[in-house]
Amino acid sequence: MQATTWKDKLTDPSNLCLTATGMEEDGRLAEATVLYLRDAAGCLSQGLQVRAALSCSCAASCLEKTGNYNAARNLYFETARMYEEQAEAAFGKSIREALWLMQEAHDYFIIGGDPQKATQIYDKCASLARKSSPFATSETLDRVLRIRRGTAARDVSFRLALPQTSDVNGAIEGFLRLRDVRGSKPAAPVSSKPAAGTRRRPSVEKSIVS
């Protein structure tokens, strides 16, 4: 039996993320959103949380392009939570990996509208940077970290939102429901205490109707 190569995976029509990317490039944003979220849900089921976060952020970007900012920010916020959760799981294996994941979480908390949480993430990143680099000091952190202290939330240019289809609404609700179900299950023991400052996402109901 012939082995599957990376080229096969890139041209595989069953690759939902790849198909969604093509739809997004063609301007079929609603269809792309649905496929990105289906891919994210499938990745969650397989334990591929980082890839799920990537697909979730792509879905959020599509929603943002159509003017559905509340729904987009909900998904950006969820993306940030997934990166943060994965960073917590990576602490025992690789500080550098955890640092990269925390920096991703920081960016998406900013886009998701939670600058207070982003500040907490920055402080964790600063601590990790000092552990991973012997040259990192309070004065050199800005050169070590990709992010900066006090990064302002991104400005949003409001415009009339395009109507969301029932397929888009169903995909958003289904993905967030899956996240809630998985979040209610006991996680792998990383710390005896929950992460400080963990906040629930903004109202799902408001995002769905925007």
C-alpha positions, 0 to 999 in steps of 0.5 A: 500500500502506497504511503501518504505523503505531505503532498497527498495531504495538501491536495486531499479533497477531504481536507476541510481546512484546505477546502475552506481556505479555497472558499475564503479566497473565492469570497465564499465566506459563509461556506468557509466559516462552516468548514473551518469550524467543522475542521476545528471540531474534528481536530478537537475530537482527535486531540489536535488542539493547536490545529483546532485553534488555528481553524477556529481563528480562520473562521473568526476572520471570515466572520469579521470580514462579513461584519459579524464582529460579536461572533468573530470575537467569541471565536477569537476568545475561544482561540485564545483559551485553546492556546492557553490550555495547550500552553499549560499542558506544554509546561512540563515538556518544553518551556519554549513551546509553552512560551510560543503558545502563550504569545499566541494566546495573548494576541487572541485575547487582545483581538477577542476583547479581553485586554486584562486577560492579555496582561496576565498572559504577558506576565506569564510570558515574561516569566517563561522568557526569563527561564528560557533565555539566560539573557532575558532581563526586565530591560531586554524583554521587549527584544525577547518577546514577540509581544509587548506590554500594554498592547492596545486592543485592535480597533474595529471598523464597524460596517453593516453585517451580512446576514448569517445563514442557519448553517453558520449559526449551527456551526458556531453553536455546535463548536462552542457546545463541543468546547463546553462539553470538553471543558467540563471533563477532567483535564490532564493534571498540570497544576493543582490550582486552576489558572487565575483570571480564567473568564468565560467567553462573551455571551454566545447568544449575542454573537449568534444573532449579530 
